[in-house]
Amino acid sequence: MKNKKLLSVIMAMMIFLFTGCTSGSYTVKNGNENNTLTKMSMNYDDFNGHKQTKIKVGSNEAVDVRVNIVTDSGSIDAYITKDDNIENSEYKGNEISTSDFTVKLSEEGTYTVRVDAKHHSGSYSFSWGK
């Protein structure tokens, strides 16, 4: 019995460690999410609300964030900001049309990647690596 409980705890910890830590408040119709430690993405027929994740950048390292957004209808905003200071964002986009680009994060710190959508149909993908 103890082994089953221990195995359950270990499995729960592995699931938590190997899935990305994202948060948000949103509704989605016909959506498919893929969040890992190095990616936050979703495609959907209707996304309304916000979703975010954190990226940690160490000293003397740079991280490239690859951004891909597809807009079929509705609106989507996105930003990448250090230490939750939206006034000093590395990237900030409003009502983004279909786009594909890279944002370089070169200063040490914790960055927030966030999307805000109003009945957006399409997809978004943020992926990063060192």
Secondary structure, DSSP 8 states (H G I E B T S, - for coil): -HHHHHHHHHHHHHHHHHS--EEEEEEEES-EEEEETTEEEEEEEEEEEEEEEEEEE-TT--EEEEEEEEEEEEEEEEEEEETT-GGGEEEEESS--SEEEEEEE-SSEEEEEEEEEEEEEEEEEEEEE-
